[in-house]
Amino acid sequence: MAALPPTSSSRVPLIKRLLGKKTDADSDPAIHRFFEDKARQQGYTLSPGQQQVIAVMARQSVQLLAGRPTHSLYLHGAVGRGKSWLLDGFFQALPIAQKRRVHFHNFFARLHRGMFAHRQQRDALGSTLDELLDDCRVLCFDEFHVHDIGDAMLIARLFKALFQRGVLLLVTSNYPPAGLLPNPLYHQRFKPVIELISARMDVMEVSAPQDYRSLTQAHGEQRFTRGRFVWPGRQAQRVALGLPPADLPPLSLTVGARQLTVRGHQKRTLGVTFSDLCEQPTAVMDYLHLCEDFDHWIIDGLPYLGDCPIAVQQRFINLIDVLYDQDKHLILLSEQPLDQALSGHAIDLARTRSRLGQLHEAGPNAFEQDLVPLEPLS
């Protein structure tokens, strides 16, 4: 039985609360049972640290259902250590309908779009949140990170608005609050938000020596993890694996209000090159629009990322984030093995390595591996 990653609290007051004597009325047994059943079904043994986080969630459930104020929760730690597993479990187990689970990229794309639509109103943020959250009482915010000063200023306003509305916020991040917006040019301006998080949220670290995503049990129901990383992508290998040639001519595809370059599309299958999406001025909204129409993605020509500008690396990171969160089937091709291709210095590249590491590798001698059937590209 594999053990879920241990956790540790980064706030002394939280530890004191955890160690203090609690009655059954302070904790929702249904939350505990849900996680115990989920772990058993997936072949895991809950560690004491995982049980500590679950205990906090169980008390949050009681306080929320009783209409009492409760601290929000901020889970941070290295990639693949079980943060999203805990967040998703709490979201599923919480017996209320007024809840939302959102991903950083998707939520902020919709937030920006809504604020633009309401830009003539006195409180564009409030009007947008009314539309996005309606009567939401619990907001689960997965994969939270901040690298752009514009987003940072909006996040400051967003968090204040959410706390004023009495929304219970649960956040996962690869970074502790003090590590958000690490750019020294802007970090000082974000400190009030860091202080707000520390004051209004229980901050807990989720740590473990192993990447949880690397375990076989984590892959069972995901479409993304049934994808392939193919190298070196020579023509004979492409033919054997049923993939299109590398020299497909560029095509123009309408995406939202823009025209993007692709290499082919047929039904729910899309073929593009790394250059098409990452070396051009594309944005997260473009990737989200494409995900509405395509479930099977073939991305060709992944280079040595370390040779690319940071902006190009960041677009690739954002693209993989979107494909992973939207659970799209991905075939990624490169001339070199994955660990060599994923060189680079972008801050979030560790998350991308972890996610792409879940793909099945089809190297030079792996022609016989089966792929999820794909429609031929025109």
JOJOPE-V213466 format. One line per field, one symbol per residue. phi: phi as a letter, one per 30 degrees, with the letter a starting at -180 (. if undefined). burial: 1 if it has 9 or more other C-alpha atoms within 8 Angstrom, else 0. A space follows every 10 residues. Layout:
# JOJOPE-V213466
phi: ???
burial: ???
This chain:
# JOJOPE-V213466
phi: .dcdddbbdc bdeddddddd dbcdddbddd dddedddddd dciccddedd dddddddddd ddddddicdb ddbbcblddi cjddeddddd dddddbcdbb cbcedddddd dddddddcdd ddbdddddde ddchcecbbc cchdabbcdd dddddedddd dddddiddcc bcadbdedcd hdeddbeddc eededddddc bdcbccbadc dedddeddce ccdedcdbcc bdiddddddd cicdddcddd bcbdbicccc cbclaahccb cbcedecccc ddbedddddd ddcbcccccc idcddddcee ddedddeddd edddddhcdb cccadbeddd dddkbddcdd ddeddddddd dcdecceddd cdebdddd
burial: 0001111110 1001100100 0000011100 1101110011 0011111011 1111111111 1111000000 1111111111 1110011011 1010000011 1111111010 1001100100 0001101111 0000011111 1111111010 1110110110 1110001111 1111110001 1000011001 1011001100 1111111100 1111000010 0011111111 1110001111 1001000000 0000100001 1111110111 1111011100 0001011111 1001111111 1111110100 0111111111 1111001111 1111101100 1111000010 0111101111 0110001000 00000010
